[in-house]
Amino acid sequence: MHRAATLAVAATAVAAFAAGCTSSGGSGSSPSPTGPPPAGSSTPAAGGSGTLQTRDTSLGKILVDGSGRTLYLFEADTGATSHCYGGCAQAWPPDTTTGRPGAHGLDASLVATTPRDDHTTQVTYAGHPLYRFAEDTRPGDTAGQGSTAYGGAWYVLGADGSPITGAAPGSSTGGPGGGNGY
């Protein structure tokens, strides 16, 4: 009986530790890049929605996360390597995960992850690290479209992974930092 109680306490401690690691948005998995999720996989991941999908907007059909929040690419990134940290990552939070992201209605072979210098794992699509914009307050908002903050342009992505470079009707292209990179 004592051994069973000890095992139960140990299992609870391990589960609590694992939950604590994922609730902080950190990665509980190896930081090495991963490929597409297994067919039919749509397991939500901590730190992000875990699922990519599309949404029809004034810019066309764009990439969004599982909660409908617009996702952006940063032109200053080099391949799948993010160059957005500190204040940049506060204004443009990376779409991070601790698992394999899924794709709903998208080409799953374009979905992957990449390690970040802050020891989290960022979701990528067509080789682009993905970000949200802090000033997009509702699903479908595209206020960050065309911003030149933090040393590069920010664009939404189409379902094929290409940047959509047009401006949304009635939008500004400033955002935090405007063109000054602050």
C-alpha positions in Angstrom: 0.0 0.0 0.0 2.8 2.4 0.9 4.5 1.8 -2.5 1.2 2.6 -4.4 0.9 5.9 -2.4 4.5 6.8 -3.1 4.0 6.2 -6.9 0.8 8.3 -6.8 2.6 11.2 -5.1 5.5 10.9 -7.6 3.1 10.8 -10.6 1.3 13.9 -9.3 4.6 15.8 -8.8 5.7 15.0 -12.3 2.3 16.1 -13.7 2.4 19.4 -11.7 6.0 20.0 -12.9 5.0 19.4 -16.6 1.9 21.7 -16.2 4.1 24.4 -14.7 6.5 24.2 -17.6 3.8 24.5 -20.2 1.8 27.3 -18.5 4.7 29.7 -18.8 4.6 29.4 -22.6 8.0 27.6 -22.5 8.8 24.5 -24.4 8.7 21.2 -22.8 10.1 19.5 -25.9 13.5 19.4 -27.6 14.3 22.7 -29.3 15.2 21.1 -32.6 13.0 21.9 -35.6 10.2 19.5 -36.4 8.4 18.7 -39.6 4.7 18.6 -40.3 2.3 17.0 -37.8 1.2 13.5 -38.3 -1.9 13.1 -40.6 -5.1 13.9 -38.7 -3.2 15.5 -35.8 -4.7 18.6 -34.3 -3.5 18.4 -30.7 -3.6 21.9 -29.2 -0.3 23.1 -27.9 0.4 25.3 -24.9 1.6 28.9 -25.7 -0.3 29.0 -29.0 -3.5 27.7 -30.4 -1.9 24.5 -31.9 -3.9 24.8 -35.1 -3.4 27.0 -38.1 -6.4 27.8 -40.4 -7.5 30.5 -42.8 -10.0 33.3 -42.5 -11.6 35.5 -45.2 -10.7 39.2 -44.6 -10.5 42.4 -46.6 -7.0 41.3 -47.6 -8.2 38.0 -48.9 -7.9 34.5 -47.4 -5.2 34.8 -44.7 -3.5 32.6 -42.1 -4.9 32.7 -38.6 -4.4 30.7 -35.4 -7.0 28.3 -34.0 -8.8 31.3 -32.2 -9.0 33.3 -35.4 -6.2 35.7 -34.5 -4.2 37.0 -37.5 -0.7 35.6 -38.0 2.1 37.6 -39.6 5.6 37.0 -41.0 8.5 39.4 -40.3 10.7 40.2 -43.3 13.8 40.7 -41.1 13.7 37.0 -40.2 16.3 34.8 -41.9 14.6 31.7 -43.2 13.0 30.0 -40.2 15.2 31.9 -37.7 13.4 34.6 -35.7 15.0 38.0 -35.2 12.2 39.3 -32.9 13.0 39.4 -29.2 12.5 41.7 -26.2 10.3 44.7 -27.1 9.7 43.3 -30.5 8.3 40.1 -29.1 6.1 42.1 -26.7 4.5 44.0 -29.6 4.7 41.0 -32.0 4.2 37.9 -29.8 5.6 34.8 -31.5 3.1 31.9 -32.1 4.8 29.3 -29.8 4.0 25.7 -29.1 5.1 22.8 -27.0 3.7 20.2 -29.4 3.1 19.7 -33.0 0.9 22.3 -34.6 -2.0 21.2 -36.7 -3.4 22.5 -40.0 -7.1 22.8 -40.6 -7.8 23.3 -44.4 -4.1 24.1 -45.1 -1.2 22.2 -46.6 0.1 20.3 -43.5 3.5 19.9 -45.2 4.0 23.7 -44.8 3.5 23.6 -41.0 6.6 23.1 -38.8 8.4 24.6 -35.8 11.7 26.3 -35.2 13.7 26.8 -31.9 13.9 30.3 -30.5 16.9 31.8 -28.6 14.6 32.2 -25.6 14.2 28.4 -25.4 10.6 28.3 -26.8 9.5 26.7 -30.0 7.9 28.9 -32.6 5.4 27.7 -35.2 6.4 28.3 -38.9 4.4 28.1 -42.1 6.2 27.8 -45.5 9.4 28.4 -43.6 8.2 31.7 -42.0 8.2 32.1 -38.2 4.7 33.2 -37.2 3.7 36.1 -35.0 0.5 37.8 -33.7 0.2 41.6 -33.3 -0.5 42.9 -29.8 -2.9 45.6 -31.1 -5.0 43.1 -33.0 -7.7 42.8 -30.3 -10.3 40.7 -32.1 -10.2 37.7 -34.4 -9.7 38.9 -38.0 -8.0 42.2 -37.0 -5.1 43.1 -39.3 -3.8 46.3 -37.7 -0.2 45.2 -38.1 -0.4 44.7 -41.9 2.4 46.6 -43.6 4.0 47.9 -40.4 7.8 48.5 -40.6 8.4 48.2 -36.9 11.6 46.7 -35.5 13.6 46.9 -38.7 11.5 45.0 -41.2 8.0 44.8 -42.7 5.2 42.7 -41.3 2.7 41.0 -43.5 -0.1 38.5 -43.3 0.3 35.3 -45.1 -1.9 33.6 -47.7 -2.8 30.0 -47.6 0.1 29.2 -49.9 2.6 30.8 -47.4 3.3 33.9 -49.5 3.1 37.3 -47.9 0.1 39.5 -48.8 1.7 42.9 -49.1 -1.4 45.1 -49.8 -2.8 47.4 -47.1 -6.1 46.6 -45.5 -8.8 49.2 -46.3 -8.7 51.9 -43.6 -5.6 50.6 -42.0 -2.4 52.4 -41.1 1.1 50.9 -41.7 2.6 52.2 -38.4 2.0 50.1 -35.3 4.4 50.2 -32.4 7.7 51.6 -33.6 6.2 52.9 -36.8 9.1 53.1 -39.2 11.6 54.0 -36.6 12.3 50.5 -35.3 11.5 51.2 -31.6 
